[in-house]
């Protein structure tokens, strides 16, 4: 069983510093469930599963304000955005 989606998701959660923020606990749990389902369904996940996963990833990105010079690592955010674009091109 491949684990590329769950691994990438966990990196994204760490990069966005959402792990310890209880406001996003339900969204993170849903995202992890969908990531595992995506991994199980590879190499041909259903359109519905892909759409649900993409939607929850967007929700996670909305949880963080846009990159700025407010002390948050801008490069990490850019890398996360790049990974999201890559995913959307592949499954979107």
WOFENZI-V535303 format. One record per residue. N is the residue number from 1. RES is the residue in one small letter. D_FIRST is the distance of its C-alpha to the first C-alpha in Angstrom with 2 decimals. Layout:
# WOFENZI-V535303
n=N res=RES d_first=D_FIRST
n=N res=RES d_first=D_FIRST
This chain:
# WOFENZI-V535303
n=1 res=x d_first=0.00
n=2 res=x d_first=3.78
n=3 res=x d_first=6.45
n=4 res=x d_first=9.43
n=5 res=x d_first=11.09
n=6 res=x d_first=11.33
n=7 res=x d_first=12.52
n=8 res=x d_first=14.92
n=9 res=x d_first=16.14
n=10 res=x d_first=16.96
n=11 res=x d_first=18.83
n=12 res=x d_first=20.67
n=13 res=x d_first=21.69
n=14 res=x d_first=23.00
n=15 res=x d_first=24.80
n=16 res=x d_first=26.46
n=17 res=x d_first=27.45
n=18 res=x d_first=26.47
n=19 res=x d_first=24.77
n=20 res=x d_first=28.13
n=21 res=x d_first=29.76
n=22 res=x d_first=29.91
n=23 res=x d_first=30.89
n=24 res=x d_first=27.33
n=25 res=x d_first=25.56
n=26 res=x d_first=24.92
n=27 res=x d_first=23.76
n=28 res=x d_first=21.36
n=29 res=x d_first=19.94
n=30 res=x d_first=19.65
n=31 res=x d_first=18.00
n=32 res=x d_first=15.32
n=33 res=x d_first=14.79
n=34 res=x d_first=14.63
n=35 res=x d_first=12.31
n=36 res=x d_first=9.67
n=37 res=x d_first=10.63
n=38 res=x d_first=10.48
n=39 res=x d_first=6.91
n=40 res=x d_first=6.33
n=41 res=x d_first=9.17
n=42 res=x d_first=8.55
n=43 res=x d_first=10.52
n=44 res=x d_first=13.23
n=45 res=x d_first=13.39
n=46 res=x d_first=16.75
n=47 res=x d_first=19.75
n=48 res=x d_first=20.43
n=49 res=x d_first=17.10
n=50 res=x d_first=17.44
n=51 res=x d_first=21.04
n=52 res=x d_first=20.46
n=53 res=x d_first=18.02
n=54 res=x d_first=20.53
n=55 res=x d_first=23.32
n=56 res=x d_first=22.05
n=57 res=x d_first=21.47
n=58 res=x d_first=25.07
n=59 res=x d_first=26.24
n=60 res=x d_first=24.92
n=61 res=x d_first=26.73
n=62 res=x d_first=29.84
n=63 res=x d_first=29.90
n=64 res=x d_first=31.05
n=65 res=x d_first=34.36
n=66 res=x d_first=34.52
n=67 res=x d_first=34.51
n=68 res=x d_first=37.95
n=69 res=x d_first=39.81
n=70 res=x d_first=39.67
n=71 res=x d_first=38.11
n=72 res=x d_first=34.48
n=73 res=x d_first=32.58
n=74 res=x d_first=32.98
n=75 res=x d_first=30.85
n=76 res=x d_first=27.80
n=77 res=x d_first=28.47
n=78 res=x d_first=28.88
n=79 res=x d_first=25.53
n=80 res=x d_first=23.90
n=81 res=x d_first=25.90
n=82 res=x d_first=24.89
n=83 res=x d_first=21.16
n=84 res=x d_first=22.01
n=85 res=x d_first=24.06
n=86 res=x d_first=21.36
n=87 res=x d_first=18.99
n=88 res=x d_first=21.95
n=89 res=x d_first=22.81
n=90 res=x d_first=19.41
n=91 res=x d_first=18.99
n=92 res=x d_first=22.43
